[in-house]
Amino acid sequence: SCGSLSCISGTTGSATSNEIVTFAAKADRTYYMLVSGENTIDDFGDFQLAIEDLSSSNDACDKAQTVVPTSLPFSTSSNNIGAFPQFVSSSCNVERNTRGVWYLITPPSNSILVLTVSQQKFDAVLSVYSGTCGDLTCIDGSQGSRFAQQV
């Protein structure tokens, strides 16, 4: 029986636009999601349901996602929506307390690496550091822009 369910979030229907619900899900709690018609028994048809986890597991330097050099060229689609503002230094064109996600690579030989971030919907900054997470040195950084950034 579903009689004791509590609504966390919902939308009103539209046949011409996407319905989007975003909520903070708690660990080890079960959530039931219902896709239904808005008004009548005649509101039915095909649909596609997509569920994304917007929390960022690599939002701190010590949690950086490793890029394996043998997997180059590397590409990923990601976001920084769920990233917590944790950067405490203003360097490499990065402002303090901005939302960012980290990646790391350790090339096995001297290399010329080209990093490009594109298709972003915010003023992105792409920065490269060396050192350790507690003692980073800026190598290069781009200026924020909604257009493709390359370092």
C-alpha positions in Angstrom: 0.0 0.0 0.0 1.2 3.5 -0.8 -1.2 5.3 1.6 1.6 6.8 3.8 3.7 8.3 1.0 4.7 12.0 1.4 5.2 14.2 -1.7 8.7 15.6 -1.8 8.4 17.5 -5.1 6.3 17.6 -8.2 5.4 19.5 -11.4 2.3 20.4 -13.3 2.1 18.7 -16.7 2.7 20.0 -20.2 2.6 18.1 -23.4 5.1 20.4 -25.1 8.0 20.8 -22.5 10.1 18.6 -20.2 9.0 18.2 -16.7 12.0 18.5 -14.3 12.1 17.8 -10.6 15.3 18.2 -8.6 15.6 17.3 -4.9 18.2 16.4 -2.3 18.0 12.6 -1.9 19.1 11.2 1.5 21.3 8.1 1.6 19.6 4.8 2.2 16.1 6.3 1.8 13.8 4.8 -0.8 12.0 7.2 -3.2 9.1 6.3 -5.4 8.6 8.3 -8.6 5.3 8.5 -10.4 4.8 9.6 -14.0 1.1 10.2 -14.6 -1.3 12.3 -16.7 -2.1 15.8 -15.2 -5.9 16.0 -15.4 -7.9 13.2 -16.9 -7.8 9.6 -17.8 -7.1 10.7 -21.4 -3.6 12.1 -20.4 -1.5 9.1 -21.4 1.2 8.2 -23.9 4.8 7.3 -24.4 7.5 9.1 -22.4 11.2 8.8 -21.5 12.3 9.1 -17.9 15.9 10.1 -17.2 17.5 10.2 -13.7 20.8 12.0 -13.1 22.9 12.2 -9.9 24.1 15.8 -9.9 26.2 15.4 -6.8 29.9 15.5 -7.6 32.2 12.9 -6.1 35.2 14.8 -7.5 34.5 18.2 -6.0 37.7 18.3 -3.9 41.3 18.0 -5.1 41.9 14.8 -3.1 38.8 13.2 -4.8 40.0 14.0 -8.3 38.8 11.6 -11.0 41.8 9.9 -12.5 42.3 10.1 -16.3 44.3 7.1 -17.4 46.9 8.2 -20.0 46.3 5.1 -22.1 42.7 6.1 -22.4 43.5 9.3 -24.3 41.7 10.9 -26.0 39.5 11.3 -22.9 36.1 12.8 -23.0 33.4 13.1 -20.3 30.1 14.9 -19.9 29.7 16.2 -16.4 28.5 19.2 -14.4 29.5 21.2 -11.3 26.0 21.7 -10.0 26.4 19.4 -7.0 29.9 20.5 -6.3 30.5 22.2 -3.0 32.5 25.5 -3.1 35.7 24.3 -1.5 38.5 26.0 -3.4 40.3 28.3 -0.9 42.8 30.0 -3.1 42.5 32.7 -5.8 44.9 31.5 -8.5 44.8 30.3 -12.1 41.8 32.7 -12.8 39.7 30.8 -10.2 37.9 32.8 -7.6 37.7 31.6 -4.0 34.8 29.4 -3.1 33.7 28.5 -6.7 32.0 25.2 -7.6 34.5 23.0 -9.4 35.2 19.4 -10.2 38.7 17.9 -10.3 40.5 15.5 -12.7 44.1 14.3 -12.6 46.5 12.7 -15.1 50.0 11.5 -14.7 51.6 11.1 -18.2 54.2 8.3 -18.4 56.4 10.5 -20.6 56.8 14.1 -21.5 53.7 15.2 -23.4 51.9 18.2 -24.8 48.3 17.9 -23.5 45.5 20.1 -24.8 42.5 20.4 -22.5 39.2 21.7 -23.9 36.0 22.4 -22.0 33.0 23.1 -24.2 29.2 23.1 -24.3 29.1 24.7 -20.9 26.1 26.8 -19.9 28.1 29.0 -17.4 31.2 31.1 -17.4 33.7 28.2 -17.2 37.3 28.5 -16.2 39.8 25.7 -17.0 42.9 25.5 -14.8 45.9 23.3 -14.6 48.0 22.8 -11.4 50.9 20.7 -10.3 52.1 19.8 -6.8 49.9 18.2 -4.1 46.4 19.1 -3.0 47.7 21.0 0.0 50.3 22.9 -2.1 49.1 23.5 -5.6 51.0 25.6 -8.2 49.2 27.2 -11.1 50.6 26.0 -14.5 48.0 27.7 -16.7 44.4 28.9 -16.6 41.7 30.2 -19.0 39.4 33.2 -18.5 35.8 32.4 -17.8 33.5 32.2 -20.9 30.4 30.5 -22.1 32.4 29.5 -25.2 34.9 26.7 -25.6 37.9 27.0 -23.4 41.3 25.6 -24.2 44.5 25.4 -22.1 
